[in-house]
Amino acid sequence: MTFSMIRPARVALVSAFTALAFAILAGCSFEPEEKIWEISGPVFGTSYHINVVLTEDQGRLETLAQGIEGVLDGVDASMSTWREDSELSRFNQRTDQSDWVSVSDELYEVLLKAEEISTLTDGAFDVTIGPVVNLWGFGPQARPEQVPSEALLAKSLSETGFEKLELRSDPPAVRAVPPQYVDLSAIAKGYGVDAVARFLDEQGVQAYLVEIGGEVRVNGRKPDGSTWRLAIERPVSEAREVNRVVALDARAMATSGDYRNYYESEGRRYSHTIDPATGEPIAHKLASVTVIADDCMTADALATGFNVMGFQPAYALAVRENIPAYFIVRTDQGFETHQTPAFSSYVTQ
């Protein structure tokens, strides 16, 4: 884990010296200047980059860095399917899932949000699709030497379904029509962003940007008073190009697309996003969808659900529910972009 001030060191020295000189000449005390600091490190098979607006205080930065690491370790220990000892993996490994199993408040919160988004998207978002994801080689298991057979897909798909999970709020617990393998990879990263944001709020950090693997949540403003500006990528795998820029204040944003995580076999491209209705990787023209929400796990799950649904039904749902969403669609002439009315006010470029 590392942290550093975001701006050229030479400019920082000149700025600090100039401010001090003016303070002395004016006969007043020098007020410490707020700067943007970055705390970063690896997590969830990707990386996190967290910007905080603070005056220079190495001790406080160290405390924040250690606290952030602890928060993310806790999320991983609860919700990872790559760790056999995680809380989620222990549930998945149970031979009898039909009895109530006590879960942490954190895991319950994510499962409850997943149920909400599954219902809203009519099952396009489904955390029980994990076994099918694994068959296609996008889970903890190794990639298969060949694509799964129709019979194997049909059997695995018949055992899935978000409605086969049941939640109890007091005390928090879950049970299922077994066998269920719950995979939270399409929402846990967003929750990790929210968990870090919550920690920063508790620590009195009033302005920050939290980013994990492209999912983002911001609060407050930068030292110059401007809003945080975030780029939406053009959905091409060979380069990183900006398609749109949005300005956010106290909001979260997540993007789901088929242009980063995929593989090719016998001339066909297989996306990591699996359609729970068919058990196969999505194959429509929607290249990416970006969603803005109050919290990142909602944006994360909605982006995945919309990506599964495809452009037209997802756009109609987003408009109906007044959800800020931005769609990039492939056409024979190139990319075509569409945004919901609720998204328009965030666009700056």
N, C-alpha and C positions, 0 to 999 in steps of 0.2 A: 504494500500500500504506500502511496506517495501523496504528498500535497505540495502545491507550489502556487505562487501568485500569478494570475493570468494577466500579463502585460509585460512588455519588454523591460528588463531590469534597468537599462539606462534611462528610460522615460520615468520609471518609478523614482530613481535617485534624483533626477532633475526636479520632478514635481515636489518631492518631499523637501528638498533644499529651498526651493522657491517659496513654498508655503511657510517654512520656518523663518526665512528672511523677512517676509512681509509681516509675520506675527511679531517679530522683535522690533521692527521699525514702527509698528503701530502701537507698541507698548502693551500688547495683550498676550494672553497665554496661547500656546499652540494646541489646537485641537487635533487629535489623531485622525488620520484620513481613512475612510473605509475603502477597501479594495476587494476585488473578486479573487478568492482562493479556490484552488481545485484540489479535491481529495479523490483519489482514484485507486483502482485495484481490480483483480479478477474475481468473478463470481458467476455462478450458474452456467459455466461453459462459455461465458462472454466476459464483458468488463463493465465496470461502472465508473462514471465521471460525475462528481458532485461539486457544483460551484456554490460557495457561500460568500455572502457579503459581510465582511467583518473588518474591524481595525486589526492591525498586526498584533498577534498574541500567540506565540508559538505553543505555549502550554495549552491554550484553549483549542487550538487546531489539532494538537496531538490527542486531546480528550475526545474531540468530535470524531477524529479518524478511528480511534479505537472503538468508540460507541457504534459508529456506522458498521464497522466490521462485525461487531457482536450482533447487531440487528440482522444483518444479512446471513450470518451463520445460523441464526435462529430460524429464519425463513427456510433455508436450505435443509436444516435438520427436521423441519416439520413437513415440507411439501415436495421434496425431491423424489423422483422415481429412479434416479441414478444412484442413490444411497440405499442400500438394503436395510439400514438401521433407522431410516427416517420414519416419522410418525405415519406418513401416508403409505410407505412401503410395508410397514407392519400390518396396516389394514388390508392392503392388497394381498398379503401373504396368508391371511387367515383362512383356514379351511371352512369355517362357519361364519359367514357375514350376516346371517339373518337375525342375530341378536344385537341389541344396542351396544355399540362400542363408544366409550367416552373419547372425546377429542378435545384438543385445546381450543380456546376461544378464537385463536388466529385461524386455525384450520376450518373451524365452523364458519367463520366470517367469509372465507373464500368459497367454501362449498355452497353457502347460501347465495352469494352473488352469482356463482355459476348456475345455480338452479333458476335464478331470476332471468339471466340472459338466455338460457336454454329455452325457457318458456316464451320469452319475447320473440326469439328467432325461430320458433317452432322446431327446435331440435337441431338447427344448423350448428349451434355451439353445443358440444356434448363432451363432458369430461370422462365419460365411460368408453370413449372410442379408442383408448390406449392400446388394447390388444390388436386392433386393426392397423394402427399406426406402426406398431412393432412388426407386424407382418410385412409391411412395406419397407422396413429397414430404417425408420426415422426415430426409433426409441433407443433404449440402452443396449438392446441386442445388436449383433453385427448385421450388416446389410445382407439380405438373402442373395444367393447366387442367381436366382431367377424370380420373376414376379410371382406372387401367390396365385394358386389355382382358384377358379371360380367356386369350387366346392369348399375349399378351406376358408375363403373370404365369407361365403354365405354362412358357414357354421359360426365363425367368429363374430360376424355382424349380428347374428340372431341373439347372441348373448348380451349385446350392449343395449344401451338406452338410458338416458338421464333420468327417466321416470322410475327406474329400478333402484335409485338411491332415495332414501328417506332420512330426513333430518329432524332432530329434536333440539329445541332451544334451551331447555332448563331441566337438568344440566346438559350442556352441549354434547350431542352424540349423533352417530350415523349408523344406519344399517342398510342392507342391500339384498336384492334378490340375487343370490350368488350364481356363478362366480363373476365378480366385478373387479376390474383393474382400472383404478381411477388415475387419470393423467392430467395434472394441473399446469402443464407447461404453457398453455395458451392464456393463463391468467395469473400464475404465481409470480411471474416477472413483474407484471404491473402491480401486484400486491407488494412486492419487495420495494418498488419505488415509493408506494404509499407509506410503508412501514418506516422507511428512512425519512420521509417528509414529516411523519408524525414525531419521530425522534428529534428532528431539528426544531420543530415547533416547541417541544418540551424543553429543549435546551435554550430557548429564547432567540434562535436565529430567525430573523424576520424576513430575510430575502435570500432565496436559494433557487437553484436549478438542480434537480436530481434526474440522472439519465442512466438507465440500465439496458444495454443492448438495443438502444434506439427508442425505448419507451421513456417518456419524460413527464415530469411534474414540476411546476414552478410556483413560486410565491414571491410577493413583493416586487421590488424593482432594482435595477442596477444602480451603482453609485451615482451615475449622472442623471438618474430619474427616469431613464427610458425603460420600456418593457423588454422582457426577454424575447428574442427573435429565434424561431426554430425553422429549420429547413425541412421540406418534404422532398425526398429523393425522386428523381426520375427512375422508373423501374427497369434498370438495365444492370445485368450482372457483371459486365466487364469494366465498369467505371462507376464513380460516385458523382452524380450530377444533380444540381438543385433544380427542382421543378416549380416549387412555390415556397414562399416564406410567410410564416404567420407570426403574429405577436400575441403573447399570452401573459396573463396576470392572474395568479391563483387558479390555474386550470391544469389539466393533464392532457397528454396527447399520445396516441399509439398508432402504429401502422402495421398492417398485415399484407404480405405480398408473396408471390411465387417465384421471385427472381433471385433469391439468395440461397435458399436451402432446397435443393433438388438434385436429382441424378438422372442420367440418361441410360436407357437400355434398349438395344435393338432399334435404335432410331427414334425412340419415343422419350419424351421428357416427363419425369414424374415429380410432381410438387410434394412438399412435405405436408401440405394441408389436405386432410382427408375429409371427404364428404360423408357424414354419418348416414345419409340416406342410401348411398350406393356402396360405401366401403372402398371407394377408389379415390385417387388423387383428383383434385379439381382440374377441370380441363376447359373452362370457359374463357372468355376474353378479358375478364377483370384482372388487371395486372397488380393493382394495389389499392388499398383503401385506408384512409387515415380518419381517425375519430377523435374528437375533443370531448372531454367530460370533466366532471368535478373531481373524480379520482381516477387513478391510472388503471386499477384492475378492471373498472367498468369500461374504460376506453380500450384496454387490451382485449377483453373478451368480446366486446362488440365488433372490433375490427376483424377478429377471427371469424365471428359468425357472419358478418357481412361478406367477407371474402369467400366463404363457403357458398353463400346464397347466390352470388353473382350480381352483376350491376343492377339490372332492372328491379328485381324484387327487393334488393337491399336498399336501393335509392328510395323506393316507394315507402319502405318501412321507416327509414331515417327521416323522411319528410313528414310522415304521419306523426312520428314521435318527437318531432322538433329536435333531432339530434344533429349536431354539427359534424358533417362527414364530407370527405373529399375523395372522389373516385378517379382512377386513371385506367382507361380501357384501351386495349389493343384494337387497332383497325388495320385494314389493308394499306392505309395511307400513313400509318404511324400511331401515335398515342392521341387519345381524345380525353379531355378532362371534364368532370362534372362536379359541382358542389351544391350541397343543400342550402336553402336560404339561411339556415342557422349558422352555416360555416362562413358565409360571406364577410361578416364583420371582422373576422380574424385575419384575413388576407392582407398582406402589405406589399407583396410583389409576386 
